[in-house]
């Protein structure tokens, strides 16, 4: 009879990591939702390379003037508004899945960001935020 070897600890580490991400998202969502009684939350991608952290938010139909992006204490706050079409009254909708109104999304940024070099743009229904990482230089400490 063949012997089957299973490495349990590898799977548990991945499970713990996924659970941590899910809990972080749940806390973030509950924090965001508690700030607004109504609204919606845009989907995002958050990724990085060696020099910067990138946030891309799906935000078709957002009023550019209503967009607000702030970074404070390692938290990036993204807020804005998508207005409901004016001609919605008097129509019978079979499906209405597009959400309208104000939104706020707070995302923990995973690195020390240089706030003076952050760039944000809104194009083709996407909000793109480029957050360059601070250059870390070794600090020489004199010993007395």
mmCIF file of the C-alpha atoms, coordinates in Angstrom:
data_MODEL
# 
_entry.id   MODEL 
# 
loop_
_atom_site.group_PDB 
_atom_site.id 
_atom_site.type_symbol 
_atom_site.label_atom_id 
_atom_site.label_alt_id 
_atom_site.label_comp_id 
_atom_site.label_asym_id 
_atom_site.label_entity_id 
_atom_site.label_seq_id 
_atom_site.pdbx_PDB_ins_code 
_atom_site.Cartn_x 
_atom_site.Cartn_y 
_atom_site.Cartn_z 
_atom_site.occupancy 
_atom_site.B_iso_or_equiv 
_atom_site.pdbx_formal_charge 
_atom_site.auth_seq_id 
_atom_site.auth_comp_id 
_atom_site.auth_asym_id 
_atom_site.auth_atom_id 
_atom_site.pdbx_PDB_model_num 
ATOM 1   C CA . UNK A 1 1   ? 0.000   0.000  0.000   1.00 0.00 ? 1   UNK A CA 1 
ATOM 2   C CA . UNK A 1 2   ? 1.533   3.395  -1.005  1.00 0.00 ? 2   UNK A CA 1 
ATOM 3   C CA . UNK A 1 3   ? 2.245   5.994  1.676   1.00 0.00 ? 3   UNK A CA 1 
ATOM 4   C CA . UNK A 1 4   ? 0.861   9.451  1.057   1.00 0.00 ? 4   UNK A CA 1 
ATOM 5   C CA . UNK A 1 5   ? 2.766   12.377 2.548   1.00 0.00 ? 5   UNK A CA 1 
ATOM 6   C CA . UNK A 1 6   ? 0.890   15.604 3.113   1.00 0.00 ? 6   UNK A CA 1 
ATOM 7   C CA . UNK A 1 7   ? 2.447   18.916 4.103   1.00 0.00 ? 7   UNK A CA 1 
ATOM 8   C CA . UNK A 1 8   ? -0.278  20.441 6.205   1.00 0.00 ? 8   UNK A CA 1 
ATOM 9   C CA . UNK A 1 9   ? 1.625   23.525 7.313   1.00 0.00 ? 9   UNK A CA 1 
ATOM 10  C CA . UNK A 1 10  ? 1.954   24.922 3.753   1.00 0.00 ? 10  UNK A CA 1 
ATOM 11  C CA . UNK A 1 11  ? -1.806  24.922 3.262   1.00 0.00 ? 11  UNK A CA 1 
ATOM 12  C CA . UNK A 1 12  ? -2.426  26.382 6.704   1.00 0.00 ? 12  UNK A CA 1 
ATOM 13  C CA . UNK A 1 13  ? -0.087  29.293 6.031   1.00 0.00 ? 13  UNK A CA 1 
ATOM 14  C CA . UNK A 1 14  ? -1.938  30.094 2.809   1.00 0.00 ? 14  UNK A CA 1 
ATOM 15  C CA . UNK A 1 15  ? -5.279  29.730 4.553   1.00 0.00 ? 15  UNK A CA 1 
ATOM 16  C CA . UNK A 1 16  ? -4.180  32.108 7.341   1.00 0.00 ? 16  UNK A CA 1 
ATOM 17  C CA . UNK A 1 17  ? -2.994  34.642 4.761   1.00 0.00 ? 17  UNK A CA 1 
ATOM 18  C CA . UNK A 1 18  ? -6.289  34.488 2.836   1.00 0.00 ? 18  UNK A CA 1 
ATOM 19  C CA . UNK A 1 19  ? -8.283  34.751 6.081   1.00 0.00 ? 19  UNK A CA 1 
ATOM 20  C CA . UNK A 1 20  ? -6.230  37.804 7.083   1.00 0.00 ? 20  UNK A CA 1 
ATOM 21  C CA . UNK A 1 21  ? -6.959  39.490 3.719   1.00 0.00 ? 21  UNK A CA 1 
ATOM 22  C CA . UNK A 1 22  ? -10.671 38.689 4.015   1.00 0.00 ? 22  UNK A CA 1 
ATOM 23  C CA . UNK A 1 23  ? -10.842 40.077 7.563   1.00 0.00 ? 23  UNK A CA 1 
ATOM 24  C CA . UNK A 1 24  ? -9.001  43.235 6.496   1.00 0.00 ? 24  UNK A CA 1 
ATOM 25  C CA . UNK A 1 25  ? -11.515 43.703 3.670   1.00 0.00 ? 25  UNK A CA 1 
ATOM 26  C CA . UNK A 1 26  ? -14.460 43.108 6.012   1.00 0.00 ? 26  UNK A CA 1 
ATOM 27  C CA . UNK A 1 27  ? -13.144 45.652 8.519   1.00 0.00 ? 27  UNK A CA 1 
ATOM 28  C CA . UNK A 1 28  ? -12.487 48.161 5.754   1.00 0.00 ? 28  UNK A CA 1 
ATOM 29  C CA . UNK A 1 29  ? -15.935 47.642 4.274   1.00 0.00 ? 29  UNK A CA 1 
ATOM 30  C CA . UNK A 1 30  ? -17.675 47.917 7.630   1.00 0.00 ? 30  UNK A CA 1 
ATOM 31  C CA . UNK A 1 31  ? -15.710 51.085 8.417   1.00 0.00 ? 31  UNK A CA 1 
ATOM 32  C CA . UNK A 1 32  ? -16.592 52.566 5.030   1.00 0.00 ? 32  UNK A CA 1 
ATOM 33  C CA . UNK A 1 33  ? -20.235 51.551 5.208   1.00 0.00 ? 33  UNK A CA 1 
ATOM 34  C CA . UNK A 1 34  ? -20.658 52.881 8.718   1.00 0.00 ? 34  UNK A CA 1 
ATOM 35  C CA . UNK A 1 35  ? -19.640 56.333 7.487   1.00 0.00 ? 35  UNK A CA 1 
ATOM 36  C CA . UNK A 1 36  ? -22.463 56.405 4.948   1.00 0.00 ? 36  UNK A CA 1 
ATOM 37  C CA . UNK A 1 37  ? -25.929 54.949 5.362   1.00 0.00 ? 37  UNK A CA 1 
ATOM 38  C CA . UNK A 1 38  ? -26.342 54.653 1.583   1.00 0.00 ? 38  UNK A CA 1 
ATOM 39  C CA . UNK A 1 39  ? -23.916 54.431 -1.273  1.00 0.00 ? 39  UNK A CA 1 
ATOM 40  C CA . UNK A 1 40  ? -21.772 51.958 -3.095  1.00 0.00 ? 40  UNK A CA 1 
ATOM 41  C CA . UNK A 1 41  ? -18.150 50.876 -3.173  1.00 0.00 ? 41  UNK A CA 1 
ATOM 42  C CA . UNK A 1 42  ? -16.143 50.823 -6.418  1.00 0.00 ? 42  UNK A CA 1 
ATOM 43  C CA . UNK A 1 43  ? -14.050 47.748 -7.205  1.00 0.00 ? 43  UNK A CA 1 
ATOM 44  C CA . UNK A 1 44  ? -10.295 48.304 -7.063  1.00 0.00 ? 44  UNK A CA 1 
ATOM 45  C CA . UNK A 1 45  ? -6.982  46.737 -7.977  1.00 0.00 ? 45  UNK A CA 1 
ATOM 46  C CA . UNK A 1 46  ? -4.035  47.552 -5.710  1.00 0.00 ? 46  UNK A CA 1 
ATOM 47  C CA . UNK A 1 47  ? -0.599  46.415 -6.851  1.00 0.00 ? 47  UNK A CA 1 
ATOM 48  C CA . UNK A 1 48  ? 3.022   47.507 -6.767  1.00 0.00 ? 48  UNK A CA 1 
ATOM 49  C CA . UNK A 1 49  ? 6.340   47.288 -8.491  1.00 0.00 ? 49  UNK A CA 1 
ATOM 50  C CA . UNK A 1 50  ? 9.808   48.172 -7.184  1.00 0.00 ? 50  UNK A CA 1 
ATOM 51  C CA . UNK A 1 51  ? 9.219   51.928 -7.281  1.00 0.00 ? 51  UNK A CA 1 
ATOM 52  C CA . UNK A 1 52  ? 5.501   52.589 -6.714  1.00 0.00 ? 52  UNK A CA 1 
ATOM 53  C CA . UNK A 1 53  ? 2.117   51.370 -5.480  1.00 0.00 ? 53  UNK A CA 1 
ATOM 54  C CA . UNK A 1 54  ? -0.767  51.596 -7.968  1.00 0.00 ? 54  UNK A CA 1 
ATOM 55  C CA . UNK A 1 55  ? -4.487  51.834 -7.309  1.00 0.00 ? 55  UNK A CA 1 
ATOM 56  C CA . UNK A 1 56  ? -7.009  51.426 -10.126 1.00 0.00 ? 56  UNK A CA 1 
ATOM 57  C CA . UNK A 1 57  ? -10.698 51.949 -9.285  1.00 0.00 ? 57  UNK A CA 1 
ATOM 58  C CA . UNK A 1 58  ? -13.648 51.093 -11.522 1.00 0.00 ? 58  UNK A CA 1 
ATOM 59  C CA . UNK A 1 59  ? -15.588 54.350 -11.525 1.00 0.00 ? 59  UNK A CA 1 
ATOM 60  C CA . UNK A 1 60  ? -17.539 54.753 -14.752 1.00 0.00 ? 60  UNK A CA 1 
ATOM 61  C CA . UNK A 1 61  ? -19.871 57.731 -14.726 1.00 0.00 ? 61  UNK A CA 1 
ATOM 62  C CA . UNK A 1 62  ? -18.314 59.460 -11.712 1.00 0.00 ? 62  UNK A CA 1 
ATOM 63  C CA . UNK A 1 63  ? -18.425 63.236 -11.699 1.00 0.00 ? 63  UNK A CA 1 
ATOM 64  C CA . UNK A 1 64  ? -14.765 64.255 -11.958 1.00 0.00 ? 64  UNK A CA 1 
ATOM 65  C CA . UNK A 1 65  ? -15.486 67.357 -9.854  1.00 0.00 ? 65  UNK A CA 1 
ATOM 66  C CA . UNK A 1 66  ? -16.828 65.208 -7.003  1.00 0.00 ? 66  UNK A CA 1 
ATOM 67  C CA . UNK A 1 67  ? -13.695 63.060 -6.738  1.00 0.00 ? 67  UNK A CA 1 
ATOM 68  C CA . UNK A 1 68  ? -11.629 63.417 -3.585  1.00 0.00 ? 68  UNK A CA 1 
ATOM 69  C CA . UNK A 1 69  ? -8.425  61.482 -2.931  1.00 0.00 ? 69  UNK A CA 1 
ATOM 70  C CA . UNK A 1 70  ? -6.462  61.924 0.293   1.00 0.00 ? 70  UNK A CA 1 
ATOM 71  C CA . UNK A 1 71  ? -3.593  60.086 1.962   1.00 0.00 ? 71  UNK A CA 1 
ATOM 72  C CA . UNK A 1 72  ? -3.217  60.295 5.730   1.00 0.00 ? 72  UNK A CA 1 
ATOM 73  C CA . UNK A 1 73  ? -1.526  57.946 8.167   1.00 0.00 ? 73  UNK A CA 1 
ATOM 74  C CA . UNK A 1 74  ? -1.027  55.187 5.613   1.00 0.00 ? 74  UNK A CA 1 
ATOM 75  C CA . UNK A 1 75  ? -4.705  55.253 4.575   1.00 0.00 ? 75  UNK A CA 1 
ATOM 76  C CA . UNK A 1 76  ? -5.819  56.311 1.110   1.00 0.00 ? 76  UNK A CA 1 
ATOM 77  C CA . UNK A 1 77  ? -9.365  57.715 1.052   1.00 0.00 ? 77  UNK A CA 1 
ATOM 78  C CA . UNK A 1 78  ? -11.200 57.671 -2.256  1.00 0.00 ? 78  UNK A CA 1 
ATOM 79  C CA . UNK A 1 79  ? -14.588 59.418 -2.383  1.00 0.00 ? 79  UNK A CA 1 
ATOM 80  C CA . UNK A 1 80  ? -16.956 60.737 -5.029  1.00 0.00 ? 80  UNK A CA 1 
ATOM 81  C CA . UNK A 1 81  ? -20.436 60.613 -6.483  1.00 0.00 ? 81  UNK A CA 1 
ATOM 82  C CA . UNK A 1 82  ? -22.217 59.057 -9.450  1.00 0.00 ? 82  UNK A CA 1 
ATOM 83  C CA . UNK A 1 83  ? -25.484 60.851 -10.227 1.00 0.00 ? 83  UNK A CA 1 
ATOM 84  C CA . UNK A 1 84  ? -28.598 58.959 -11.164 1.00 0.00 ? 84  UNK A CA 1 
ATOM 85  C CA . UNK A 1 85  ? -29.758 59.736 -14.723 1.00 0.00 ? 85  UNK A CA 1 
ATOM 86  C CA . UNK A 1 86  ? -32.349 62.516 -14.830 1.00 0.00 ? 86  UNK A CA 1 
ATOM 87  C CA . UNK A 1 87  ? -34.672 60.540 -17.097 1.00 0.00 ? 87  UNK A CA 1 
ATOM 88  C CA . UNK A 1 88  ? -35.176 57.613 -14.674 1.00 0.00 ? 88  UNK A CA 1 
ATOM 89  C CA . UNK A 1 89  ? -38.698 58.650 -13.625 1.00 0.00 ? 89  UNK A CA 1 
ATOM 90  C CA . UNK A 1 90  ? -41.635 57.198 -15.487 1.00 0.00 ? 90  UNK A CA 1 
ATOM 91  C CA . UNK A 1 91  ? -39.695 54.159 -16.676 1.00 0.00 ? 91  UNK A CA 1 
ATOM 92  C CA . UNK A 1 92  ? -40.186 50.539 -15.704 1.00 0.00 ? 92  UNK A CA 1 
ATOM 93  C CA . UNK A 1 93  ? -36.809 48.871 -15.219 1.00 0.00 ? 93  UNK A CA 1 
ATOM 94  C CA . UNK A 1 94  ? -36.549 45.111 -15.646 1.00 0.00 ? 94  UNK A CA 1 
ATOM 95  C CA . UNK A 1 95  ? -33.005 45.130 -14.239 1.00 0.00 ? 95  UNK A CA 1 
ATOM 96  C CA . UNK A 1 96  ? -31.226 47.999 -12.498 1.00 0.00 ? 96  UNK A CA 1 
ATOM 97  C CA . UNK A 1 97  ? -27.786 46.959 -11.266 1.00 0.00 ? 97  UNK A CA 1 
ATOM 98  C CA . UNK A 1 98  ? -25.812 50.176 -11.632 1.00 0.00 ? 98  UNK A CA 1 
ATOM 99  C CA . UNK A 1 99  ? -25.438 51.853 -8.260  1.00 0.00 ? 99  UNK A CA 1 
ATOM 100 C CA . UNK A 1 100 ? -25.708 55.600 -7.870  1.00 0.00 ? 100 UNK A CA 1 
ATOM 101 C CA . UNK A 1 101 ? -24.967 58.084 -5.139  1.00 0.00 ? 101 UNK A CA 1 
ATOM 102 C CA . UNK A 1 102 ? -21.974 58.877 -2.983  1.00 0.00 ? 102 UNK A CA 1 
ATOM 103 C CA . UNK A 1 103 ? -19.190 56.444 -2.212  1.00 0.00 ? 103 UNK A CA 1 
ATOM 104 C CA . UNK A 1 104 ? -16.206 56.326 0.067   1.00 0.00 ? 104 UNK A CA 1 
ATOM 105 C CA . UNK A 1 105 ? -13.473 53.717 0.088   1.00 0.00 ? 105 UNK A CA 1 
ATOM 106 C CA . UNK A 1 106 ? -10.561 53.633 2.524   1.00 0.00 ? 106 UNK A CA 1 
ATOM 107 C CA . UNK A 1 107 ? -7.551  51.497 1.624   1.00 0.00 ? 107 UNK A CA 1 
ATOM 108 C CA . UNK A 1 108 ? -4.481  50.788 3.717   1.00 0.00 ? 108 UNK A CA 1 
ATOM 109 C CA . UNK A 1 109 ? -1.418  51.516 1.582   1.00 0.00 ? 109 UNK A CA 1 
ATOM 110 C CA . UNK A 1 110 ? 1.208   48.792 2.074   1.00 0.00 ? 110 UNK A CA 1 
ATOM 111 C CA . UNK A 1 111 ? 4.358   50.961 1.919   1.00 0.00 ? 111 UNK A CA 1 
ATOM 112 C CA . UNK A 1 112 ? 5.816   54.286 2.956   1.00 0.00 ? 112 UNK A CA 1 
ATOM 113 C CA . UNK A 1 113 ? 4.581   56.561 0.159   1.00 0.00 ? 113 UNK A CA 1 
ATOM 114 C CA . UNK A 1 114 ? 6.089   59.873 -0.943  1.00 0.00 ? 114 UNK A CA 1 
ATOM 115 C CA . UNK A 1 115 ? 3.021   62.160 -0.731  1.00 0.00 ? 115 UNK A CA 1 
ATOM 116 C CA . UNK A 1 116 ? 4.622   64.945 -2.782  1.00 0.00 ? 116 UNK A CA 1 
ATOM 117 C CA . UNK A 1 117 ? 4.909   62.706 -5.846  1.00 0.00 ? 117 UNK A CA 1 
ATOM 118 C CA . UNK A 1 118 ? 1.447   61.083 -5.931  1.00 0.00 ? 118 UNK A CA 1 
ATOM 119 C CA . UNK A 1 119 ? -0.274  61.336 -9.311  1.00 0.00 ? 119 UNK A CA 1 
ATOM 120 C CA . UNK A 1 120 ? -3.981  60.673 -9.954  1.00 0.00 ? 120 UNK A CA 1 
ATOM 121 C CA . UNK A 1 121 ? -5.970  60.698 -13.179 1.00 0.00 ? 121 UNK A CA 1 
ATOM 122 C CA . UNK A 1 122 ? -9.480  59.769 -14.300 1.00 0.00 ? 122 UNK A CA 1 
ATOM 123 C CA . UNK A 1 123 ? -9.754  58.296 -17.769 1.00 0.00 ? 123 UNK A CA 1 
ATOM 124 C CA . UNK A 1 124 ? -11.958 55.789 -19.563 1.00 0.00 ? 124 UNK A CA 1 
ATOM 125 C CA . UNK A 1 125 ? -14.058 55.222 -16.435 1.00 0.00 ? 125 UNK A CA 1 
ATOM 126 C CA . UNK A 1 126 ? -11.048 54.363 -14.259 1.00 0.00 ? 126 UNK A CA 1 
ATOM 127 C CA . UNK A 1 127 ? -9.391  56.276 -11.451 1.00 0.00 ? 127 UNK A CA 1 
ATOM 128 C CA . UNK A 1 128 ? -5.650  55.571 -11.559 1.00 0.00 ? 128 UNK A CA 1 
ATOM 129 C CA . UNK A 1 129 ? -3.498  56.628 -8.593  1.00 0.00 ? 129 UNK A CA 1 
ATOM 130 C CA . UNK A 1 130 ? 0.289   56.215 -8.792  1.00 0.00 ? 130 UNK A CA 1 
ATOM 131 C CA . UNK A 1 131 ? 1.977   56.456 -5.380  1.00 0.00 ? 131 UNK A CA 1 
ATOM 132 C CA . UNK A 1 132 ? 5.790   56.436 -5.608  1.00 0.00 ? 132 UNK A CA 1 
ATOM 133 C CA . UNK A 1 133 ? 7.547   54.768 -2.708  1.00 0.00 ? 133 UNK A CA 1 
ATOM 134 C CA . UNK A 1 134 ? 9.954   56.813 -0.623  1.00 0.00 ? 134 UNK A CA 1 
ATOM 135 C CA . UNK A 1 135 ? 13.547  56.108 -1.359  1.00 0.00 ? 135 UNK A CA 1 
ATOM 136 C CA . UNK A 1 136 ? 15.042  54.460 1.673   1.00 0.00 ? 136 UNK A CA 1 
ATOM 137 C CA . UNK A 1 137 ? 18.569  55.479 2.358   1.00 0.00 ? 137 UNK A CA 1 
ATOM 138 C CA . UNK A 1 138 ? 20.754  54.020 5.047   1.00 0.00 ? 138 UNK A CA 1 
ATOM 139 C CA . UNK A 1 139 ? 21.217  56.369 7.973   1.00 0.00 ? 139 UNK A CA 1 
ATOM 140 C CA . UNK A 1 140 ? 24.626  56.551 9.539   1.00 0.00 ? 140 UNK A CA 1 
ATOM 141 C CA . UNK A 1 141 ? 24.496  56.666 13.303  1.00 0.00 ? 141 UNK A CA 1 
ATOM 142 C CA . UNK A 1 142 ? 27.616  57.857 15.119  1.00 0.00 ? 142 UNK A CA 1 
ATOM 143 C CA . UNK A 1 143 ? 28.545  55.995 18.243  1.00 0.00 ? 143 UNK A CA 1 
ATOM 144 C CA . UNK A 1 144 ? 29.884  58.132 21.075  1.00 0.00 ? 144 UNK A CA 1 
# 
